[in-house]
Amino acid sequence: MDYEPNKSYIEMRSAGMSVASLIIGILGLVMSCCIYPPIIFGSLAIIFALLSRGGEMHMNSYAKAGLILGIIAIICGILFFIYSVLTLLLQFGGIEGYLQYIEDLMQDMGYPDSSSPYDFYDML
């Protein structure tokens, strides 16, 4: 990413977009254990990689790497979402079963239920 004085504005902008694509692609891949961030960052990486072409038909290596990482991040985000839904359905029987499980855990730990008034100062 050389910013020489004889480079045009389009070439400098393309270099900035390709580096941004690479960085956002890496962030999307790092956050691939979440549901929404890899899809958002992956799509932004793809968009920046495509915008870095600047009207030309080829991309530099940073843009290609950002494009590949963005695609992988989106795939990982979708796979993690599918895994989460399947776990929710198979292990708990749906969202109602999961909420009942959380409520049972809270009662076992001594938290008050929704019918009794909660006083913070009684806990002290």
N, C-alpha and C positions, 0 to 999 in steps of 0.2 A: 504494500500500500504506500507507494511513493507519491508525495505531493510535490512534484516538480513544477516550476513556474510555467513550463511550456505545455502542460496538460490542460485539456479543456475542462469546462465545468461539468460536462456530462460524464467524462471519465472519472473525475474526482467524486461526483455523486454516486456513480456506479460502484466505486471502491468502498464508499461509506455504507451503501446499501448492502453490499455483499458481506462486509464485516458484521453489520447489524443482523443480517440473516444468520450468520454463523453463531453469534452470541445468543440470539433468541432461540435458535435450534438447540443449542447446548442447554439452555435453561428449561426448555420444554422436555428434553430428555431426562434432566435431573429431577424434574417434578413429575415424572411419569407414574409415580405411585399415588398421585392424586387423581381426581376425576376430571375436573374442568381445566386446570392450567395447562396440561400438555396439549389439549386440543386448541386452546387459544394461542399459546406460544408456537405450536407447530404450524398453525395456519398463518400466523404472522411471519414466521420464518420462510414459508413457501412464497408468500406475497412479496417479501423483501428480496428474495432470491430472483423472482421473476422480474421485479422492477429494476434490479441491478443490471439487467442486460442493456438498458438504455437505448432500445431500438435496434440493437444488434442481435444476431442469431446465436451467439455463443456467450457462455458465462465463464467467469474466472473460477479458480479452485475454491475460494472461500464461499462463493455463491452456490457451487455444486454441493459442497459439504453442508451448508445451511439447508439446502433443499432436501438432501438425504436425511439429515437429522430431524427436520420438521416432519417429514413423512413418517419416520420411525416413532417420533413423539406422539403423533396422532394415532398411529396403530397401537402403541402401548397404552394410551389413554382410553381408547375404545375397548381394548382387551381387559384393562383393569375395571372398567365400568361393567362389562359383562360378568367378570369374576365376582364383583360386589353384588350384583343382582342375583346371580346364581347362589352365592353363599347365603344371602338373605332369604331366598326362597327355600333352599334345601335344608339349611340348619335351623332356621327359626319358623319356617312355614309362612313367611310373608312379613309385612311391616307390623301387623298387629301382634304377632308372636314375638318379634324383636322388642317392641315397646313393652309387652308384658314381662319379658326377660329383664329389661332394664328396671322396671318397677319392682320386680321381685328382688333384684340386687340391691336397690335402694332401701327397701324395707329390711333386708337382712343386715345392712350396714347401720340401721337405726335412724334413717331419715324419716321424717313424718310423712304420712300419706296426705293426699289432697283434701280429705275431709276434716282433718284436725288443723287447728290454727298453728301457725309456725311462729315461734317467738325466738328471736336470735339471742336474747339475754338469758333464756333458760338453758342454752347450750353452754354458757360461760360458767 
